[in-house]
Amino acid sequence: MKPNLTTGLLKYRYLLYELVVRDIKIRYRRSVLGLLWTLLNPVLMMTVMTAIFSKLFRFDIPHFPIYFFAGNIVFTFMTEATTNSLYSVVGNASLIKKVYIPKYLFPVSKALSSLVNLFFAYIAMIIIMLVTRVSVGAAMLMSPLLVFYLLLFTTGLGLILSTLMVFFRDIAHLYGVFTLAWMYFTPIFYPNTLLSQNKFGWVLKINPMYHFIEYMRMLVLQDRVPGPSANLSCFLIGLGFLLVGLYFFYKKQDKFILNI
């Protein structure tokens, strides 16, 4: 990580805080239920998906509602954080043109503001676990470590996407299709064996979200802290994307002003 990034985050931490607060306020402005939707959305989605996949398709997955919930909140956080980051630079074009602000603050703030939804979705999952009599184990105390890995990953991917968006506006349409395909190739609502036991098994190995979701399910469903191998994999994936994102962003940011 470049030294000027860490020092910049410290120097502009109050501005970063204001950007995060602004994002949250804008998201729930004129909404009657406000932040309550962060609890309701994953619960409603879980209800629909449970009815479809556990009843109609009859996937024999123990504790399916929690199996789905654990995977869905991780994937939803990623899509929300990266999609918001996609528009973060072009969406603040007028501000960037007027005053000097480190441009990386915009995609970083989007990733951080998405943590609010993740937090409330996590609370909703715990409530559902209690209702469905799934044990809430001590291993779940390690969830912040997974959030750290996820934050590295989504920040890095967000930096890449926000840079691409400046030069190629069509990326906004393509990314929506990409994340939809990504979701279907990630075992969120179907068992891992559906892919691992056929010719698509390699997809799991190269899919970053599979590793993060499996980490979450170990904590939630197995009450087991993932071993060194799982932690190293998630950390390297997150760090790798962050470093690539920083390099790409820094390399192109001087040309932003001419294209936004």
N, C-alpha and C positions, 0 to 999 in steps of 0.2 A: 504494500500500500504506500502510495507516495506521501512523503512527510507533509507537503502542503495541503493535503486533504485532511489529515487528522488535525493539524493546527487550524485549518480553515473551519472545520466543524466546531472546534472549541471557540474560536473567535466569533463566529456567527451563530452560536448556539441559541441565542435569544431570537434571532431572526428565523432560524429553523423551527423553533418552538411556535412562533407566530404563524408560520406557513402551515404547520401541522394543524393548529387550532382552526385556522381559516378553512382548510380542507374539510375538517369535520363539520364545521358550522354550515358550509355551503351544501354539503351532502344531505343534511337533514333539515335544511331550511324549508319552511312551509309544509313540513310533514307533521301530521297530527300525532302520530305515535313516536316520531323521532328515533332515538337510539333503541327503542323497544323493537324496531324492525331487525336489529342485529341479532335479537333472540328469536324472533318469529320466523324470519326467512329460513334459517337452517332447519328449524323444527318442521315447518311446512314442507320443505323439500324432502326431508327424511320421511315424512308420512307418505308422500306421493311415491317416492322411490321404493319404500318398503312394500307398499301395496302392489306395485308393478313387478318388481324383481323377486320378491320372496314368495309372492302368491301366484302371479301369472307365469313367470319363468321358472319358478320353483328352484332357485339356487339354494342349496342346502348349506347355508352359512350360519354357524352358531352366533347368536346375538346380532342378527343382521342389522337392526337399526343402529347399533353402536358401531358396527363394522363400517357401515356406510357413512355415518356421521364423522368418524375419525378421519376417513379418507377425504370426505367432501370439504371439511373445514380447512384442511391443509391446501387442497387444490384451489378452493375458492379464494383463499388468501393470496395465493400466487397470481391467479388471473386478475383479481382486483388490483393488487399492487402494481403489476406490470402494465395492465391496461391504462390505469391512471398515470403511470410514469410515461407512457407512450405520448400523451398529450402535454406533459408537464412543461417542456421548453417552449413549444409553439404557443401554448395557452397563456404563457407569461411574456409574450413577445414585446408588448408595450412597456412592461416594467424593465425588461432586459435592455431595451433601447434607451431608456431614460437614465438609469443609474447603474453603477457597477455592483453586481451581486455575483458571487461564485455560482455559476450556472448549475453545478451539480447539486446544489441545495434543492432544486425543484424536484428532480426524480427521487432524491433521498427522502424528501418530505412526504411524497406520495406513499413510499414504502412504509414509513413510520406511521402515517395516519391510518393505514390499513390494519395496523396492529390492534386498533380499537375494536374493529369488527371481529377480528380473530379472538380477542379476549372474551367478548360477550358470547360468541359462538361456542367457545370452550366452556363457559359457564352453563350454557344451554345443554351441552353434551353431558356435563356432570349431573344436571337435573334429570335428563333422560335416563342416565345410568341408574340413578336412585329409583326412578319410577319403574324401570324394567328389571330392577334387582340385579344389576351387574355391579360387581364389587369395585369400589373406588380405591385402588391400591396406592401404596406409598411410592411406587415407581413413577407415578404421574407427577411427582415433585420435580422430576428431571425434564419436564416439558419446556421450561425456559431455555434449556440447552438446544433443543430442537428449534425453537423459535429463533435463536441466534443463527443457527445454520440456514434457516429459511430466509432470514433477513439478509444475510450475505448474498444468497442466491438471487433473491428478488431484486435487490438493489443493483447487482451486477447486470442482470437481464434488463432491468428498467433503464439503466444507463445506455445500454446498447440500443434499445427500442426508441428512447427519446432522441438519440442521435440520428437514427435512421429516419425518424418521422420528420426531422427538419429538412432533409434532402429528398425524401420519397414519401409523399403524402398517402400514396396508395397502401402503404404498410398498415394503415389503420383498418382497412377492409380485409387485408390478407391475414392479419393477426387474429381477428375474430374467428375465421375459418380454421386457422392453425390450432388455436386453443381448443376448439370443438373436437378436432381430430385427436389432439393430445389427450383430451379427457377420455375419449373412447378407447384409446390405447393404454390407459392407466387403469388398473384394477380398483376402481372406486366402488362400483356397485355389482361387480362380479368377482368370483374367486380367482386368485393368482394362477391357479392350475389351468384356467381357460386359455392362457397364453403360454405358460411355461411348459405345457405338455404337447405343444404343437410347433409348427415352423416359425411362430412369432415369439418364441421364447427369448430370442436375442433382444427384442424390443424392451423387455423389462430391465435388462442389464444396462442399456444405454439411456434409460428414461430417468432423469433426475428425480422427478416427482414420485416415482415408485419407491425409491430409497427413503425419501422423507415420510411418505405415508406409512411404509412398513415400520419405520421408527416409532411413529405415533401409535400404531396398533400394538406394538410390543408393550408400550407403556400402559395403554388403556385396557386392552383385552387380555394380555398375558401377565400383567403386573410384573414385567421384567425390564430391567435396564439394559438396553442394547450394549453389546460388547465393544471392545476397542475397534474391531473391523468396521462395524456399522457406523460408529462415531467418526472414524477416520474418513470413511467414504463420504458421509454427509458434509463433513468439514471441508474436505478437498473439493467437492463439487461446488459448495458455496464460495469458497475462497477463489477457486479457479474462475468462476463466472464474474466475481467481483473484480479481479485483476484484469481480466479481458475487457470488462465493461469500462473500467477506469482508463485503461490504455486507449480504447476506441474513442471514448468521450473526450479525453484530453487532446487527442490527435486532431479531432474535428471541431472542437468548440470555438476556435478562432474564426471559423467560417460561418458560424451560426447567424451572426448579425446580418450577413448578406443574403440569407435565405429565409429568414422568418418575417 
